[in-house]
Amino acid sequence: HAVHEPEAMFPVHELIRITSLGTGSFGRVHLVKHPKNREVYALKSMPKAMICESDATVSRVIEEKRTLALCNSPFVCKLVAVAHDPQSIHMVLEAVLCGELYDVLERQGYLDQDDVLFYAAGVACALEHLHGLRIVYRDLKPSNIMLEANGYPKLIDLGFAKQLTDREQKTYTLCGTPEYASPELIANTGHGLQTDWWSVGVLIFELLVGSLPFAEAAGESLSAAILRGLAACPPELSAEAKDVIKRLLTVSSNARLGSSPRGFDEVMDHAFFEGFDRSALMARRYEAPFLPTPLDPEQCKCRPLANEGVLQDEGRLSGSASP
């Protein structure tokens, strides 16, 4: 796979800040506007002092930058450019302004199977792309699935993603969100691409039921519940929904749906996805279940990013990986 290079010589230092989109573990994300073409982007700014507190954090930021540069899928947020100033490293990302799938779930309570099928298939297409690059995502959850203006899902935040080498089938870093973590990740026995399919099972369950399949209960921790497996599906779920959840939430990663070399195709061949046309989804021929209202950048107050320091263009990602 060829590296999808971000736009060279992007005028990051000229971007105009519109508003804050949120705060992550390494810094704040702002909505910004290009001064010439008026396009809007998400600017993720990470303080170097915080990054350099540990070698592990440095490695994680470098890995996020590298994996984002490799991705070129309509179901994964696109990296546009990278820059740095004396204080921070900045990633300019495609702006997805229509909210999270989490917001839809909060509003609806739970979703119909046809609606869940649409979102699960979009997520599966994102994982097909990532896994084709041998990238394990490791943080699938509704709040990391943004919606485009057409209602289609798009994965964001590759902060925990890692590309496996040709000789590396597993990785051992404990990361992600505990409720969506696979048994092998929790047990720290090594996890590979199969860990993402477990998270798809958790996602499908949560969207259909409105609650998570595993939770801390009397006498049992969340980790113990995940390691035990055996999520109890409500009787009102369809037979195919119960079965796809059961097969995705298989404790043994080698027996899990999606664990074979066919991966994505094995998952999509399940009866739950019967009749779903991948090419129609890729061509945006399906009507999304919900059409969100996008944030209007013109209604937000703008001020120059120069107030926070001048940024130095870094250009293409083929340069030095060191922060």
C-alpha positions in Angstrom: 0.0 0.0 0.0 1.3 3.4 -0.9 1.3 6.2 1.7 -1.5 8.7 1.1 0.5 11.9 1.6 -1.2 14.9 3.2 -1.3 18.1 1.2 2.2 19.6 1.0 2.9 23.2 2.2 -0.6 23.6 3.7 -0.8 27.1 5.2 -1.4 25.9 8.8 -0.1 29.2 10.3 -2.8 31.1 8.4 -5.8 29.1 9.7 -8.5 31.0 11.5 -9.9 29.5 14.7 -13.7 29.2 14.8 -14.5 27.3 18.0 -13.4 24.5 20.2 -14.7 21.0 19.3 -13.5 19.3 22.4 -10.5 18.2 24.5 -8.8 14.8 24.2 -6.1 13.1 26.3 -3.3 15.1 24.6 -4.8 18.5 23.9 -7.7 20.5 22.4 -9.3 20.1 19.0 -10.5 23.4 17.3 -12.6 24.0 14.3 -10.6 26.2 11.9 -11.1 27.8 8.5 -8.7 28.1 5.6 -8.2 31.8 4.8 -8.4 31.4 1.0 -10.7 28.5 0.0 -12.8 29.0 3.2 -12.9 25.2 3.8 -13.2 24.2 7.4 -11.0 21.6 9.2 -10.4 20.1 12.7 -7.1 21.2 14.2 -5.7 18.8 16.8 -3.1 20.5 18.9 -0.8 18.4 21.3 1.6 20.2 23.7 5.1 18.9 23.2 5.8 19.1 27.0 3.0 16.6 27.6 4.0 14.4 24.7 7.6 14.2 25.9 6.8 13.1 29.4 7.3 9.5 28.4 8.7 7.5 25.5 5.4 5.7 25.2 3.5 8.9 24.5 6.1 10.0 21.9 5.7 6.6 20.2 1.9 6.8 20.3 1.8 10.3 18.7 4.2 9.2 15.9 2.1 6.1 15.3 -1.1 8.1 15.1 0.5 10.4 12.6 1.9 7.5 10.5 -1.4 5.5 10.5 -3.5 8.5 9.6 -1.2 9.2 6.7 -1.7 5.6 5.4 -5.5 5.8 5.5 -7.6 6.8 2.4 -11.1 5.6 3.1 -14.4 7.5 3.1 -15.1 5.8 6.4 -12.0 7.0 8.2 -11.2 10.7 9.0 -8.6 12.0 6.6 -5.3 13.7 7.7 -4.8 16.9 5.6 -1.5 18.3 7.0 0.9 18.3 10.0 2.7 21.3 11.5 4.6 22.2 14.6 5.6 25.3 16.6 7.9 25.5 19.7 5.0 24.5 22.0 2.9 22.0 20.1 2.4 19.5 17.3 -0.7 20.2 15.2 -2.6 17.8 13.0 -5.1 19.3 10.4 -7.9 16.8 9.9 -11.0 16.6 7.8 -13.9 18.3 9.8 -16.9 16.0 10.4 -19.5 18.4 11.9 -22.7 16.4 12.3 -22.2 14.9 15.7 -21.5 11.4 17.0 -23.3 8.1 16.7 -23.4 8.3 20.5 -25.7 11.3 20.2 -28.1 9.4 18.0 -28.2 6.5 20.5 -28.7 8.9 23.4 -31.6 10.5 21.6 -33.3 7.3 20.4 -32.5 5.0 23.3 -31.9 2.1 20.9 -32.0 1.6 17.1 -34.0 -0.7 14.8 -32.1 -3.6 13.3 -32.1 -2.1 9.8 -30.5 1.1 11.2 -27.9 -0.9 13.1 -27.1 -2.8 10.0 -26.3 0.4 8.2 -23.9 1.7 10.8 -22.3 -1.7 11.5 -21.7 -2.1 7.8 -20.0 1.3 7.6 -17.8 0.5 10.5 -17.0 -2.8 9.0 -15.9 -1.1 5.8 -13.6 1.2 7.8 -12.1 -1.8 9.6 -11.7 -3.6 6.2 -9.5 -0.6 5.1 -7.5 -0.5 8.3 -7.0 -4.2 8.5 -5.9 -4.3 4.9 -3.1 -2.0 6.0 -2.5 -4.3 9.1 -3.7 -1.5 11.4 -5.6 -2.5 14.5 -7.9 0.3 15.6 -8.5 -0.6 19.3 -10.9 2.1 20.3 -14.2 1.4 18.6 -17.2 3.0 20.4 -20.1 5.2 19.4 -18.3 8.4 20.5 -15.5 7.7 18.0 -18.0 7.3 15.1 -18.9 10.7 13.6 -21.7 11.3 11.2 -21.2 13.2 7.9 -23.9 15.5 6.5 -25.3 12.6 4.5 -25.6 10.6 7.7 -22.8 8.1 6.9 -20.5 7.0 9.7 -16.8 7.9 9.8 -14.2 6.7 12.3 -12.1 9.3 14.1 -9.3 9.3 16.6 -6.6 6.9 15.7 -4.7 7.6 18.9 -4.7 4.0 19.9 -4.3 2.5 16.4 -1.2 0.5 15.6 0.2 -1.0 12.4 1.4 -4.5 12.9 4.6 -5.6 11.1 4.8 -8.5 8.7 6.4 -10.6 11.5 4.1 -9.2 14.3 0.7 -10.9 14.6 0.0 -9.5 18.1 0.6 -6.4 20.2 0.5 -6.1 24.0 -0.3 -2.5 24.9 -3.3 -2.2 27.3 -5.4 0.6 25.8 -8.8 1.7 24.6 -12.1 1.9 26.5 -12.6 -0.9 29.0 -16.3 -1.6 28.1 -15.4 -2.3 24.5 -12.1 -4.1 25.1 -11.7 -7.8 24.1 -10.8 -10.6 26.5 -7.3 -11.0 25.0 -6.7 -7.2 25.5 -8.0 -7.3 29.1 -5.9 -10.4 29.9 -2.8 -8.9 28.2 -2.1 -12.1 26.3 -1.5 -10.3 23.0 -4.2 -9.0 20.6 -4.3 -8.6 16.8 -6.9 -7.5 14.3 -9.5 -9.8 15.8 -9.8 -7.5 18.8 -11.7 -5.0 16.6 -14.3 -7.5 15.6 -15.1 -8.1 19.3 -15.7 -4.4 19.6 -18.1 -4.5 16.6 -20.0 -7.1 18.6 -20.2 -4.8 21.6 -21.3 -2.0 19.3 -24.1 -4.0 17.6 -25.4 -5.1 21.0 -25.3 -1.6 22.4 -27.1 0.0 19.4 -29.8 -2.7 19.4 -30.4 -2.9 23.1 -29.4 0.6 24.4 -27.0 -0.7 27.0 -23.7 -2.5 27.0 -23.4 -6.3 27.1 -20.8 -6.3 29.9 -20.9 -4.3 33.1 -19.7 -4.5 36.7 -22.2 -6.4 38.7 -22.5 -7.7 42.3 -19.4 -9.9 43.0 -18.0 -9.5 39.5 -15.8 -6.8 38.0 -16.1 -5.5 34.4 -12.9 -7.3 33.4 -14.2 -10.6 34.9 -17.5 -10.3 33.0 -15.6 -9.7 29.7 -13.3 -12.6 30.3 -16.3 -14.8 31.0 -18.1 -13.7 27.9 -21.7 -15.0 27.5 -23.5 -11.7 26.9 -27.2 -12.2 27.5 -29.2 -11.0 24.5 -32.8 -9.8 25.1 -35.4 -12.3 23.7 -36.9 -9.7 21.4 -33.7 -9.6 19.2 -33.9 -11.5 16.0 -32.2 -14.8 15.6 -29.6 -13.4 13.2 -28.8 -10.5 15.6 -28.4 -12.9 18.5 -26.1 -15.1 16.5 -23.9 -12.3 15.1 -23.4 -10.9 18.6 -22.6 -14.4 19.9 -20.1 -15.1 17.2 -18.4 -11.7 17.5 -18.3 -11.9 21.3 -16.5 -15.2 21.2 -13.9 -15.2 24.0 -11.4 -17.2 21.9 -10.0 -14.7 19.3 -9.1 -17.5 16.9 -12.7 -18.7 16.8 -14.3 -15.3 16.6 -16.2 -14.2 13.6 -13.8 -12.2 11.4 -10.7 -14.0 12.7 -10.1 -16.0 9.5 -8.0 -14.7 6.6 -11.3 -13.6 5.0 -11.9 -11.2 7.8 -14.4 -8.6 6.6 -15.9 -10.9 4.0 -16.5 -13.5 6.7 -18.3 -11.0 8.8 -20.4 -9.6 5.9 -21.4 -13.2 4.9 -23.2 -13.6 8.2 -27.1 -13.7 8.0 -27.3 -10.5 9.9 -25.9 -8.6 6.9 -27.8 -10.7 4.3 -28.8 -8.6 1.3 -26.6 -5.7 2.2 -24.7 -4.4 -0.8 -21.2 -3.2 0.0 -20.7 -1.5 -3.4 -24.0 0.4 -2.9 -22.7 1.6 0.6 -19.4 2.7 -0.9 -21.2 4.6 -3.6 -23.5 6.3 -1.0 -26.6 4.8 -2.6 -28.2 3.9 0.7 -30.3 6.5 2.5 -28.9 7.0 6.0 -31.4 6.3 8.9 -30.8 9.8 10.4 -29.8 13.0 8.6 -28.1 15.2 11.2 -28.0 19.0 11.4 -24.4 20.1 10.8 -22.6 22.7 12.8 -22.7 26.0 10.8 -19.2 27.5 10.9 -20.5 30.9 9.8 -22.5 31.2 13.0 -19.4 30.8 15.2 -17.1 33.7 16.2 -13.7 33.5 14.5 -10.3 34.6 15.7 -6.8 34.0 14.3 -4.7 31.1 15.5 -1.8 33.5 15.6 -3.0 34.5 19.0 -1.5 31.2 20.2 1.8 31.4 18.4 3.0 31.1 14.8 3.0 27.6 13.4 5.8 26.3 11.2 4.8 24.2 8.1 6.1 20.7 8.2 4.9 19.7 4.8 4.8 16.0 3.9 4.9 13.2 6.4 8.0 11.7 4.8 10.2 14.0 6.9 11.4 13.4 10.4 9.0 11.5 12.7 10.4 13.0 15.9 8.3 15.6 17.7 
